Amino acid sequence: MTEAEATDRVDAYPVTCFPVRLRPGEEIKSELLNVVKKEGLQGAFVMSCVGSVTKAVLRMSDSTTVKTFEGHFEIVSLVGTLSAGGHLHISLSDVDGHVFGGHVMGDLVVFTTAEVVIGNAGGVVFTREPDSQTGYNELVINPYTT
């Protein structure tokens, strides 16, 4: 294990759960980030999400193409971190069961419901810092200190 890899890990800490139900017309990412801010969560992540959306703006895997999808889509998966501005990926399915997904840019508009469980890893603080290998601001896991 390299020195850099060693700093990407921390000891195990307890997780606290925050269940959230979002209603038609609400935007998922911004609403989840509001909960994180309101509750003062510093190690927040998505544990589970089921529901549906009418719109999604996603960045594709080439890191440059952004596509807008409009229609009725089931949320198959929503994963990622929420603290430090959030980093979410989603998989959606269309009426024919075709699945697509990408990096959430925003505009995830709830169709019927979004039932989300936010987890918060106690004892850690998520931040984002420039990474010279990727060229992006990447997750840094810091121990929480008082």
MARKOLVO-291309 format. One record per residue (C-alpha): residue in one letter; z, y, x. Coordinates in pm, whole numbers, padded with zeros to 5 digits, always signed. Layout:
BEGIN
AZYX
...
***
This chain:
BEGIN
M+00000+00000+00000
T-00097+00338+00138
E+00135+00639+00138
A-00074+00802-00135
E-00053+00491-00353
A+00324+00480-00311
T+00359+00831-00455
D+00157+00735-00764
R+00439+00513-00889
V+00797+00571-00997
D+01083+00353-01113
A+01098+00232-01474
Y+01252+00470-01729
P+01333+00443-02100
V+01069+00541-02355
T+01140+00747-02667
C+00901+00727-02963
F+00782+01014-03181
P+00584+00897-03489
V+00340+01151-03632
R+00113+01146-03938
L-00177+01387-03937
R-00355+01484-04258
P-00717+01550-04356
G-00873+01844-04173
E-00616+01857-03891
E-00743+01843-03532
I-00579+01551-03353
K-00558+01666-02990
S-00423+02013-03065
E-00170+01878-03318
L-00042+01618-03070
L-00014+01882-02797
N+00183+02098-03044
V+00431+01813-03098
V+00466+01767-02721
K+00537+02139-02676
K+00776+02161-02974
E+00976+01858-02859
G+00969+01957-02490
L+00817+01624-02384
Q+00731+01605-02015
G+00610+01246-01982
A+00423+01209-02313
F+00144+00961-02384
V-00025+00799-02684
M+00125+00460-02768
S-00074+00388-03084
C-00319+00556-03319
V-00499+00440-03632
G-00696+00651-03873
S-01033+00812-03919
V-01222+01127-03823
T-01519+01326-03950
K-01600+01491-03618
A-01550+01423-03248
V-01661+01615-02940
L-01668+01374-02645
R-01770+01393-02281
M-01967+01091-02169
S-01906+00881-01857
D-02146+01083-01641
S-01881+01362-01653
T-02135+01623-01764
T-02291+01520-02096
V-02096+01638-02400
K-02192+01503-02743
T-02079+01601-03092
F-02052+01323-03351
E-02026+01402-03721
G-01979+01151-04003
H-01707+00907-04105
F-01564+00714-03809
E-01270+00476-03774
I-01041+00528-03475
V-01054+00199-03284
S-00848+00325-02991
L-00693+00650-02866
V-00527+00638-02526
G-00408+00879-02261
T-00145+01124-02150
L-00037+01431-02348
S+00190+01624-02113
A+00034+01873-01870
G-00245+01958-02113
G-00342+01604-02202
H-00613+01359-02095
L-00737+01147-02384
H-01010+00887-02432
I-01114+00755-02772
S-01322+00471-02914
L-01468+00516-03261
S-01669+00289-03490
D-01939+00396-03733
V-02027+00257-04078
D-02218-00031-03916
G-01931-00123-03684
H-02099+00014-03373
V-01841+00138-03126
F-01878+00439-02897
G-01636+00659-02714
G-01559+00899-02437
H-01331+01169-02300
V-01186+01383-02580
M-01298+01744-02547
G-01156+01843-02887
D-01261+01872-03249
L-01119+01533-03349
V-01097+01624-03716
V-00895+01387-03937
F-01083+01235-04234
T-00813+01043-04425
T-00520+01009-04187
A-00421+00969-03825
E-00102+00771-03772
V+00007+00827-03414
V+00306+00714-03212
I+00371+00938-02914
G+00579+00787-02636
N+00775+00990-02385
A+00871+00837-02051
G+01218+00973-01983
G+01298+01061-01625
V+00947+01174-01529
V+00738+01488-01548
F+00360+01462-01572
T+00163+01736-01399
R-00202+01773-01299
E-00311+01873-00951
P-00646+01893-00773
D-00749+01562-00618
S-00978+01592-00316
Q-01122+01243-00376
T-01233+01303-00736
G-01276+01679-00752
Y-01071+01688-01073
N-00715+01777-01163
E-00552+01433-01176
L-00220+01302-01299
V+00082+01342-01072
I+00402+01164-01172
N+00717+01343-01059
P+01077+01240-01112
Y+01259+01467-01357
T+01525+01676-01189
T+01778+01900-01359
***
